[in-house]
Amino acid sequence: MTAQSPARVMRHSIRDRVNRRSLERFALRRGPILVILVLLGYLATQSPLVLSSNNIWSSLVQAAPIAVVSFGLALVVMGGGNDAVNGGIDLSIPAGAALATVIIADQLTNNGAPFVVAFAIAVVVAVAVGCVNALLVSRVGLPPILATLGTYVSVVGISRVVSQNRRINVDDPVILWVRDAELLGVRAPVVLMAILMVLVWLLGHRSALGMRTQASGGSRDAAESAGINVRRTVAYTYVLAGAIAGIAAVLLLARGSGSSPGIDEQLLVDMVLATFVGAAFSPRNVVTVPGAMLGAILVALLSNALILNRVSNSWVDGWKGVLILVVVIAAAFQTRERK
């Protein structure tokens, strides 16, 4: 047996370490989405309905409001940093969307207001929630996760007061059109989701504000050295997220034919999971608006697949909680790797 030279042994050792690091990096970047795909694949083998056209279209419709609120979170993360633990985050977006849903439903059903008036009031209120977050994070200097968690709890309380903690049914023609209409054979919520994705993508990825936002999230020090007002830019992302939450209310009303107490809880879990899982669709593994939409579709498919396999709602939430932990752990390891 011929002994290998020290140089060859060293080369093999270096190559093995490089391959191992590449494999670890791939697992960290694509791990969460691979877990979901494997789980979906297994569920599909247990129920042929999972991959049926009816379930896919139903999942796309269900994904629409999740995707829209995820667009708002994506902008905040892009401005505050891609770290799921210490970077930009806005947990209050689902609460703002739920409050806007209650306001529109209350104005339409109980006060007889025209849809345009009800929608305008709801968006203004949702923007006000975003302004509160912007003030707490950019001016007061609170950690985003704590500031927006406090806002979330407060806004949920306001929603319950306005709705008296009861469901409000809606039969407004505009809401019914969003729920039932088709455009070129595609359900209206799916079309609206795609249109909003393009608009927010242009704003967040192709506009001057978007460039400043990405620069602020990429490196705060470098952005400030380049003359960017980081605090103002970050504040804008929270305000925009509030406006997007108000728009999402229309899709939430259409999906449920009214407002229901507790809608914010499920939306919060789905939004966080969709936004950060969607980062795996980015070449640089960062949160993006298109990735948020793809993540929302995956989350909706997973939810329906679990239900079609007769998994109880408690276990559905449990699986989503585990996946969020996987996402956060992977993000934490990636942050440590960058440092």
Secondary structure, DSSP 8 states (H G I E B T S, - for coil): -----HHHHHHHHHHHHHHHHHHHHHHHHHHHHHHHHHHHHHHHHH-GGGGSHHHHHHHHHHHHHHHHHHHHHHHHHHHH-S-TTTS---TTHHHHHHHHHHHHHIIIIIS---HHHHHHHHHHHHHHHHHHHHIIIIII---HHHHHHHHHHHHHHHHHHHHTT--EE---HHHHHHHH-EETTEEHHHHHHHHHHHHHHIIIIISHHHHHHHHHHH-HHHHHHTT--HHHHHHHHHHHHHHHHHHHHHHHHHHHTEE-TTHHHHHHHHHHHHHHHGGGGSTT----HHHHHHHHHHHHHHHHHHHHTT--HHHHHHHHHHHHHHHHHHHHHHHHHH-
